[in-house]
Amino acid sequence: MSLIYLTSVGRIEEGLLEILESQLADVFGLRVGCLKPLPEPSYAFDPKRRQYSSVAVMHELMRVCPASGARLLGITEKDLFIPVLSFVFGQAQLNGSLSVVSLARLHQEFYQFAPDQPLLQERALKEAMHELGHTFGLVHCPEKACPMSLATNIHQLDLKKTDWCVSCEILLQEAISR
Amino acid sequence: MKSQWEILVVDDEEVMRESLAAWLKEDGYRVDTAASGREAIEKSREKDYAIYFVDLKMPGGIDGIETMMQIRKLRRDASIIIITAYATVDTAIAAMKEGAQEYIVKPCNLEEISLLVTRIIKVRTLQRENAMLKKRLRKTYTLNDIISKNPKMQEMFRLIREVASLRSTVLIQGESGTGKELVARAVHSSSDRAEKAFVGVSCAALAETLLESELFGHEKGAFTGAASQKKGKFEQADGGTIFLDEIGDISPKLQMDLLRVLQERSFYRVGGSEEIRVDVRVIAATNLNLQEAVREGRFRDDLFYRLNVINIQIPPLRDRLEDIPLLTRHFIERLSVEIGKDVEDVSEDALQLLLRHNWPGNVRELENSIERALVTSKSRVLTRGDFSFLAQEVEDRDPWSVPAVTLQELEKQAIESAIKRTQGNIKEAASQLGIERSTLYDKIKKYEITRS
């Protein structure tokens, strides 16, 4: 049985979900599987902000999340927000099952640069590790290179590596073995 | 350690309230929420939060500014951040005038809110460290500074509260490192003598004549080197408390002098003829079994009864295992600040190792072990590897790895350690060894074991 499930929320960059599937299996040491894609999240659209409510997407994920104890990560191209913040790269339930990552601000095109496929994949992996890490109870890490550190902009996300720091690795393994 | 701080988010809109709370939790803080100003005020009455996020516009008669004013009445130093969707100069001025620490307009960017929270928490941390360091400097420890949820310790706290304001002498008994001085200071600071001096003397540290002069003072010329008159500890403690640590180690002559002070509340300085009267509460402590010492004639029984009016027994750490996680986290929090290491927690398997250790040196040994682990640790979490120096000792205690000795030698060692563990209490040692008391006496004689 897979312990981490991935799904796309609306149409996303082709092939990305499959790459994440094998990379996440590696970094978490768990079985990862893909669920069937979810439709475009028009229900979450806020016309005033012209963005998508991350809370509404999480509610939709809750509806399709499989067994208890499993984690579900939704990946969307839509730009997500929570009311108090101008945007979020993603959101997760701390010690819960659900998480979501937005690719909108991970594309180089968002910052008026030429597309860069490998960079997008790397950023998506770091952000997926970060949000899934929260579901295993990890909080923001002071090590800037750790995927669990807080990134408030794309530059900080690029400073992260795709390996856990020693502390987060210990806490993650303890959470997984519980 | 962010998890020490709790933040209250106040907003009538559920989505707004819960999403901000969830984000702050991800950042490592503990978060509570309130759906109205009224609920927020009630919650702040019960608990002081590190930061209050308060929405400006809330229905139900109490808006954000009113909520803030009410909270400020209860918590003068509260850090309050007003959140609003409508940025006008007037509301900003009103909020700041009423004491809002910050004012943010939603939606704000992640960087702004993160910097704001970090800055406020940094100030709160410094304030707390400052208070902690002042406390350590003045050594004004109270019962709240003794960390325990063990029932025997709770019983001890109750006893301390009951007897704190009496003048009766207190005898504190406990193994080395259990915190006898901390308990003595707690008795003093819970009493009506708290504002007066607490004077501590370690009776084992000084030779007999020196101790006598230390306790009672001396007149000029009383002995070679007594160039001027000196007040003793009893005089220094007048109106307050004198703490006589390691009382079991004092000489027979001093035992008699002390008995006189306890009976008559007066004494003479060494070489003096003037009777000095003092109002001092005596708290004595020892890690020896004084009852046993009295039975063996090493300690005066009349002095023992004078000292033992109120008896406080501090259980060893191995008998209060439930306190090990609490104490470990407390020491990490305090020592990581002192050492300057960014360590926040201890891993589960490291805790298991600490729970298996026997702690002959009790809380002091635990504190030293945490300090040693912190110095060498490379991560934010203390791991089993950081306590490898203890792991070796735990393995050495494994009953299946006993050294190659004769059965008789093994029996002798078992008896010696049982006697040591029970502080020479033969009845208890025999019970722990699972043999009759008479059998134990026979074996003590056979192996020529000393009982002290």
Chai-1 contact restraints between the chains, C-beta under 6 A:
chainA,res_idxA,chainB,res_idxB,connection_type,confidence,min_distance_angstrom,max_distance_angstrom,comment,restraint_id
A,V55,B,V15,contact,1.0,0.0,6.0,A-B,restraint_1
A,V55,B,S19,contact,1.0,0.0,6.0,A-B,restraint_2
A,I82,B,S19,contact,1.0,0.0,6.0,A-B,restraint_3
A,P83,B,V15,contact,1.0,0.0,6.0,A-B,restraint_4
A,P83,B,M16,contact,1.0,0.0,6.0,A-B,restraint_5
A,V84,B,L20,contact,1.0,0.0,6.0,A-B,restraint_6
A,V84,B,K106,contact,1.0,0.0,6.0,A-B,restraint_7
A,L85,B,P107,contact,1.0,0.0,6.0,A-B,restraint_8
A,L85,B,L110,contact,1.0,0.0,6.0,A-B,restraint_9
A,S86,B,P107,contact,1.0,0.0,6.0,A-B,restraint_10
A,S86,B,N109,contact,1.0,0.0,6.0,A-B,restraint_11
A,L94,B,K25,contact,1.0,0.0,6.0,A-B,restraint_12
A,L94,B,E26,contact,1.0,0.0,6.0,A-B,restraint_13
A,H134,B,E26,contact,1.0,0.0,6.0,A-B,restraint_14
A,V139,B,G28,contact,1.0,0.0,6.0,A-B,restraint_15
A,H140,B,D27,contact,1.0,0.0,6.0,A-B,restraint_16
A,H140,B,G28,contact,1.0,0.0,6.0,A-B,restraint_17
A,T152,B,L110,contact,1.0,0.0,6.0,A-B,restraint_18
A,T152,B,E111,contact,1.0,0.0,6.0,A-B,restraint_19
A,T152,B,S114,contact,1.0,0.0,6.0,A-B,restraint_20
A,V166,B,S379,contact,1.0,0.0,6.0,A-B,restraint_21
A,S167,B,S379,contact,1.0,0.0,6.0,A-B,restraint_22
A,S167,B,R380,contact,1.0,0.0,6.0,A-B,restraint_23
A,S167,B,V381,contact,1.0,0.0,6.0,A-B,restraint_24
A,I170,B,S347,contact,1.0,0.0,6.0,A-B,restraint_25
A,I170,B,V381,contact,1.0,0.0,6.0,A-B,restraint_26
A,E174,B,E348,contact,1.0,0.0,6.0,A-B,restraint_27
